[in-house]
Amino acid sequence: MPDVNELADLYAYPDSALPWVRTNFVSSLDGAVQDARGVSGDLGGEPDLNVFRVLRSLCDVVLVGAGTVRAEGYKPIQADSIHAELREGREQLPLLAVVSRSLDIPDVLLAPGTMVITVQSSPAEARQRLADRVDVVVAGDTEVDWPAVLDSFAARGLKRILCEGGPELHGALVEHDLVDEACVTISPHLVGGPAKRMTEGASAVERPMRLGHVLEEDDVLLARWVRVRRQA
C-alpha cells in the first residue's frame, strides 16, 4: 500500500477553475454498498479506511445525503479523520454539507463546519431554526438544483468536492452528469440480500469513464475512475 504522501499524489485533484465532484463508495463483489447491518460498515477494511482519510484530507467539502448521515451515524468532521499535513494552506478541516428535503438532521451535526443543502419546499420553520445554527443553502423548488449548488460552493471557494453518498444522492449527480470522478473500493465479499447499489433513483444513462488507477491490498481493490468528456 502506498504511504500517505503517495496516496495524496495518486488522488490529487486536478488544477481546475471549476468545481470537481469526486464520489467515494465501497462495494461488495456482488455490487452491494451495505453489509448485513444495512450500512457500509467494514466492507473495505483498513485499505479503504486509509484511502477514505486521504480523500477527506484533500477535499474542501464533504457532500452527503441526510439518509446516509442518519444510517451511518455521522458526526462533525474531526481531526482524526484526516491528515493535517495534507491541508497546509487551507482550512483545518473540510466542511460537511448535508442534503435534505425534510430537514431531519441529527442535532449532533448542527455545529460549526456543517452546511445544509435543501429546497424551497422544505419545512419553513425547520429551515429557519437550522439557519440560526448552520449555513443553509436553498437551491431549487422541490428538487435540488445541483448546478446552483455547485455555483454556491464555488462562490465560497469550495471547488474540491467529495461525495460520500448515499445512492440516491449519487444517482442525482450521475443523472445531471456532474460526477467527474468515482473512487470505488471493491471488497472481497459476497453479500447477497436486498442491499442497495452505488447509484439509485436516476434515469438510465451511460457516462463513459476511464481508469485512473487501481491498487490492491489484502485482496481489496481500490479503483479511481475519471469521467471522459468531449472537448468543447
C-alpha positions as CSV (number, residue, x, y, z in Angstrom):
1,M,0.0,0.0,0.0
2,P,1.4,3.4,-0.9
3,D,2.2,5.7,2.0
4,V,0.1,8.8,2.8
5,N,2.0,11.2,0.5
6,E,2.0,8.7,-2.3
7,L,-1.8,8.3,-1.9
8,A,-2.2,12.0,-1.9
9,D,-0.3,12.2,-5.2
10,L,-2.4,9.5,-6.7
11,Y,-5.7,11.1,-5.6
12,A,-4.7,14.7,-6.2
13,Y,-7.5,16.9,-7.6
14,P,-6.8,18.5,-11.0
15,D,-5.9,22.1,-11.2
16,S,-9.3,23.3,-12.4
17,A,-11.2,26.7,-12.2
18,L,-14.5,24.8,-12.0
19,P,-15.7,22.6,-9.1
20,W,-14.6,19.0,-9.3
21,V,-17.0,16.4,-8.0
22,R,-15.4,13.2,-6.7
23,T,-17.6,10.3,-5.3
24,N,-16.4,7.6,-3.0
25,F,-18.1,4.2,-2.3
26,V,-17.2,0.8,-1.1
27,S,-18.9,-2.1,-2.8
28,S,-19.0,-5.9,-2.3
29,L,-18.2,-8.2,-5.2
30,D,-21.9,-8.5,-6.0
31,G,-22.5,-4.8,-6.1
32,A,-23.8,-4.1,-2.5
33,V,-22.9,-0.9,-0.8
34,Q,-24.3,-2.2,2.5
35,D,-23.3,-5.0,4.8
36,A,-25.7,-7.3,6.6
37,R,-26.5,-4.4,9.1
38,G,-27.6,-2.1,6.2
39,V,-24.5,0.2,6.4
40,S,-21.2,0.3,4.6
41,G,-19.6,-0.8,7.8
42,D,-16.2,-2.5,7.4
43,L,-16.7,-3.8,3.9
44,G,-13.4,-2.3,2.7
45,G,-11.4,-2.8,5.9
46,E,-8.2,-1.0,6.6
47,P,-7.2,-0.3,3.0
48,D,-10.5,1.5,2.4
49,L,-10.1,3.5,5.6
50,N,-6.6,4.6,4.6
51,V,-7.9,6.0,1.2
52,F,-11.0,7.4,3.0
53,R,-8.8,9.6,5.2
54,V,-6.7,10.8,2.3
55,L,-9.8,11.7,0.3
56,R,-11.2,13.7,3.1
57,S,-7.9,15.4,3.7
58,L,-7.7,16.6,0.1
59,C,-11.3,18.0,-0.3
60,D,-12.8,21.3,0.6
61,V,-16.3,19.9,1.3
62,V,-17.8,16.5,2.1
63,L,-21.2,16.2,0.5
64,V,-23.6,13.5,1.9
65,G,-27.3,12.8,2.0
66,A,-29.2,13.0,5.2
67,G,-30.3,9.4,5.0
68,T,-26.7,8.3,4.9
69,V,-25.9,10.6,7.7
70,R,-28.6,9.0,9.9
71,A,-27.8,5.4,8.9
72,E,-24.1,5.7,9.3
73,G,-24.1,7.8,12.5
74,Y,-22.2,10.7,11.0
75,K,-20.6,13.2,13.4
76,P,-18.9,16.5,12.6
77,I,-15.7,16.0,10.8
78,Q,-12.9,15.5,13.3
79,A,-9.1,16.0,13.0
80,D,-8.6,12.2,13.4
81,S,-10.4,11.5,10.2
82,I,-7.9,13.5,8.1
83,H,-4.2,14.0,7.7
84,A,-3.4,17.6,8.8
85,E,-0.2,17.8,6.8
86,L,-2.2,17.4,3.6
87,R,-4.2,20.5,4.3
88,E,-1.4,23.1,4.6
89,G,-2.5,26.5,3.3
90,R,-6.2,25.6,3.6
91,E,-8.9,25.3,6.3
92,Q,-8.0,22.9,9.1
93,L,-11.0,20.7,8.3
94,P,-13.3,20.3,5.3
95,L,-16.9,21.4,5.6
96,L,-19.7,18.9,5.9
97,A,-22.6,19.6,3.5
98,V,-25.8,17.6,4.3
99,V,-28.5,17.3,1.7
100,S,-32.1,17.1,3.0
101,R,-35.6,18.0,1.8
102,S,-37.2,17.0,5.1
103,L,-34.5,18.7,7.2
104,D,-34.4,15.7,9.5
105,I,-30.8,16.2,10.6
106,P,-29.2,14.8,13.7
107,D,-28.7,17.5,16.3
108,V,-25.0,16.5,16.8
109,L,-24.3,17.8,13.3
110,L,-25.8,21.3,13.9
111,A,-22.4,22.8,14.7
112,P,-19.8,25.0,13.1
113,G,-18.4,23.3,10.0
114,T,-21.8,22.0,8.8
115,M,-23.8,23.3,5.8
116,V,-27.3,22.1,5.0
117,I,-28.5,22.0,1.3
118,T,-32.2,22.0,0.9
119,V,-35.1,23.1,-1.4
120,Q,-37.7,25.9,-1.2
121,S,-40.5,23.4,-0.4
122,S,-38.7,22.1,2.7
123,P,-40.5,23.0,6.1
124,A,-40.1,26.7,6.5
125,E,-39.9,26.7,10.3
126,A,-37.4,24.0,10.4
127,R,-35.3,25.7,7.8
128,Q,-35.3,28.9,9.9
129,R,-34.3,27.1,13.0
130,L,-31.4,25.4,11.2
131,A,-30.3,28.8,9.7
132,D,-29.8,30.1,13.2
133,R,-27.2,27.4,13.8
134,V,-25.6,26.4,10.5
135,D,-25.2,27.7,6.9
136,V,-28.3,26.8,4.9
137,V,-28.3,26.8,1.1
138,V,-31.7,26.7,-0.7
139,A,-31.3,25.5,-4.3
140,G,-34.4,24.5,-6.3
141,D,-38.1,24.3,-5.5
142,T,-39.0,20.6,-4.9
143,E,-35.8,19.0,-6.3
144,V,-32.2,20.2,-5.6
145,D,-30.8,22.4,-8.3
146,W,-27.4,20.8,-8.5
147,P,-25.7,23.3,-10.8
148,A,-26.8,26.1,-8.4
149,V,-25.3,24.1,-5.5
150,L,-22.0,23.9,-7.3
151,D,-22.1,27.6,-8.1
152,S,-22.7,28.2,-4.4
153,F,-19.8,26.0,-3.5
154,A,-17.5,27.8,-5.9
155,A,-18.6,31.2,-4.6
156,R,-17.4,30.0,-1.2
157,G,-14.1,28.7,-2.6
158,L,-15.2,25.1,-2.2
159,K,-14.1,23.6,-5.5
160,R,-12.8,20.2,-4.3
161,I,-16.0,18.2,-3.6
162,L,-16.1,14.7,-2.1
163,C,-19.5,13.0,-2.2
164,E,-19.8,10.1,0.3
165,G,-23.3,9.0,-0.7
166,G,-25.8,7.7,-0.5
167,P,-27.1,6.0,-3.6
168,E,-30.0,8.5,-4.2
169,L,-27.7,11.5,-4.0
170,H,-25.1,9.8,-6.2
171,G,-27.9,8.9,-8.7
172,A,-28.9,12.6,-8.9
173,L,-25.3,13.7,-9.6
174,V,-24.9,10.9,-12.2
175,E,-28.2,11.9,-13.9
176,H,-27.1,15.5,-14.1
177,D,-23.6,14.4,-15.4
178,L,-21.9,16.2,-12.5
179,V,-19.6,13.3,-11.4
180,D,-16.1,14.0,-12.6
181,E,-14.5,11.1,-10.8
182,A,-15.6,7.9,-9.0
183,C,-13.4,6.2,-6.4
184,V,-14.7,2.7,-5.8
185,T,-13.3,0.2,-3.3
186,I,-14.2,-3.4,-4.1
187,S,-14.4,-5.6,-1.1
188,P,-13.6,-9.3,-1.4
189,H,-17.0,-10.4,-0.1
190,L,-20.3,-11.6,-1.5
191,V,-23.2,-10.1,0.4
192,G,-26.5,-11.0,-1.3
193,G,-29.8,-9.9,0.2
194,P,-31.6,-6.6,-0.6
195,A,-28.6,-4.3,-0.3
196,K,-28.6,-1.1,-2.3
197,R,-26.1,-0.5,-5.1
198,M,-24.0,2.6,-5.6
199,T,-26.5,4.5,-7.8
200,E,-30.2,4.6,-7.3
201,G,-33.2,6.6,-8.4
202,A,-31.7,8.1,-11.5
203,S,-32.8,7.8,-15.1
204,A,-30.8,5.2,-17.1
205,V,-27.7,6.9,-18.6
206,E,-24.3,6.0,-20.0
207,R,-21.4,8.1,-18.7
208,P,-18.1,6.9,-20.2
209,M,-15.3,6.7,-17.6
210,R,-11.6,5.8,-17.9
211,L,-9.5,4.1,-15.3
212,G,-7.2,6.5,-13.5
213,H,-5.5,3.8,-11.3
214,V,-6.2,0.6,-9.3
215,L,-4.4,-0.5,-6.2
216,E,-4.6,-3.9,-4.4
217,E,-4.1,-4.5,-0.7
218,D,-5.3,-7.6,1.2
219,D,-7.5,-8.6,-1.7
220,V,-9.2,-5.2,-1.6
221,L,-9.2,-3.3,-4.9
222,L,-9.1,0.5,-4.8
223,A,-10.0,2.0,-8.1
224,R,-10.3,5.6,-9.4
225,W,-12.3,6.3,-12.5
226,V,-12.4,9.6,-14.3
227,R,-15.2,10.9,-16.5
228,V,-14.5,11.1,-20.2
229,R,-15.8,14.4,-21.5
230,R,-15.8,15.7,-25.0
231,Q,-13.8,18.9,-25.6
232,A,-15.9,21.9,-26.5
